[in-house]
Amino acid sequence: MESSDLPSRWYEEIFQSLPVIAQNGPPPSLPEPLSWKDETALSIGFVAILVVTALANLIFCLPQRSSVFSESESANVSQTQHLKEGRVDTLALTGLRGFAALHVAVGHYCSVSPLHLDLIGGASMSFFYLLSGFVMTLGYAKDLVAGDGNTNLRDFNKRRFWRNRFARLFPMYMLTNILFFAVLHYGFKGKPMVGMLSSTNFDFNLILTFLGLNMWIYPIDAWLPFDRDCCYHSVALPANFVTWTVQTMAVFYIVFPYMLPWLKAVKKRRLMIHLLFWLQAVTFLSIVMIGTFGANNFSVAYWTARAWPLSRIPVFAMGCLSAVERMHGGGHVTCRFRSTGGSEARRWGWRASILGLCYILLLVAGVVINRVPVKNAKIGAYRDPMVRAFLEALVPLLFIDLILALTHCGENGILARLCRSKPMEWMGDIAMSFYMVHFSVILVVSMCLPHSFQSLTYWVVLGSFALAIFIGWFLTKFFEDPCRKCLRA
C-alpha cells in the first residue's frame, strides 16, 4: 500500500463503519456532485426546497406583526388564572437526557464493535432539540409567555440569555475540537493522518469548526467534489464530529428571544404543535428524498435535513410550545389515555412508561428491518437510510407526550423511577460532556492499537466506553461547570 493511500484508507474504514454503510458494505462508487450546467432543474429544485424550508420555519415560528400580539393580550391574561401553581417537576427529564445520550453513544459503539449493529441512535437527536426548547421556556420565559399582565416581553434580557447559552456550550465545544485536532496533529505525526492534515479542505474545515459554521454551509456539498484525503466531503463535520449538534442548536438560541411574542400569542397550542410537526417532517423527508433519489447523494441530503440549522427550528419550537402547554396544565398533544381507578399521577406514570416502550419497539422494528437480508442490493442500499430518515422525522410527537407525562407523574411508573434514579440523574448531568467526547475516544483508541477500525474487539469497545464516561464526568466537574459559573451573567 502506498503511503499516500493511508489517510484515505483510514477514513474509508471510518466512513464504511458508520451505521448507514455498515450493513451493506462500502458504496461501489462515490456520488458525482451536482452540476449547474448539466443538472440545472435538479439543482434549482434542491435550492428551492432549502429556501422554502428556511423561510417557512422562520416565518412560522417568528412574529410578523406586533398588532397580532397586542390583540391577543387580553385573552392570554385571562388564561393565567388556569395556570398550575408551583414549579413544573423536570427532575425525570435529567435522567431521560442521560438515556438519550447513552442511546446515541451505544449506537456508535455497536456500529464499530464485532456486532456491527445499527441502533439508529440518530432518532434520539430530536429529543435534545425538544428538551432544549421545553426547559429553556420554563427556565427563562415562564412569566413572560404565561400572559401575566404585569410582565412585559421587553423585560427579557437578550444579552444575558445569549451569554448564559454561550457559557453553557462554547467552552466544551472548543475544548473537545482543539483536543481532537491536537491528537491528530501531534500524537500521530508521520502516521496515516499526515495526508489528511495536509489537505487544503482540512484547513478550511478547521476554520469552519472554530467559527461554528460547518453545518450552516453544509448543503453546498451537493455541488462540491468529494475529497478522499479529508473526510470525503469538501465541507465536512467539525473536527470533533459529534459537535455538529452545537452548531445546529446555536440557531435555536439566536431566535428564542424573538419567538417569545409568538409563544405568548398562540391560543391553540396543540394544533400548532401538530402543524409544526408536519412542517418539519415534510421538509425533512423532502430534502432526503430529493437528495437521495434525485442527486443520488443520501449522505449530503440526510445531514442537511437533520443538521442544517435552519431546517430544525420547528422541532425546537414544538418543545417551547409544549412547555407553555404544560404551564397551563396540559399533559398530552396526541391521544388521551383513559384509565379507571388509581391516582392521576399513577396514570401519568403508566402513560410515560407505555410511551417509552413504544419508542423502544419502534427502534427494535427499525433494527430488525435493517438486518433482514435482501437479494436486491439496490433495495438494501436504500432501505437502511430510509428507515433512519423516517424514524428521525416521525418520532418528535412521541417525545413531546413523553416529556409532558414525566413532568406530571412524579415517582410513579417504571420509566419515571428509572429516570429519577441516582445513576441516571448523574448520567444526565454529565450527558453533554460525555456525548462530546465519546466518539473521539473510540477513534483515538483505535488509532493507538494495531486493530483496524472495523475489527475492534469487545474488550476494546467496552473499555473505550467506560473511558468516555470517566472523561465525561471529569470534564463536567473540572472544566464545564467551572467555566459556566465563570462566564455566566
Salt bridges, closest charged atoms under 4 A:
GLU12 OE2 - ARG228 NH1 3.07
GLU73 OE2 - LYS264 NZ 2.96
ASP89 OD2 - ARG420 NH2 2.13
ASP118 OD1 - ARG388 NH1 2.98
ASP221 OD2 - HIS233 ND1 3.94
GLU325 OE1 - ARG269 NE 2.88
GLU325 OE2 - ARG270 NE 3.06
ASP384 OD1 - ARG383 NE 2.98
GLU392 OE2 - ARG306 NE 2.96
ASP401 OD2 - ARG351 NH2 3.21
GLU480 OE2 - ARG168 NH1 2.73
GLU480 OE2 - ARG484 NH1 3.23
ASP481 OD1 - ARG484 NH2 2.88
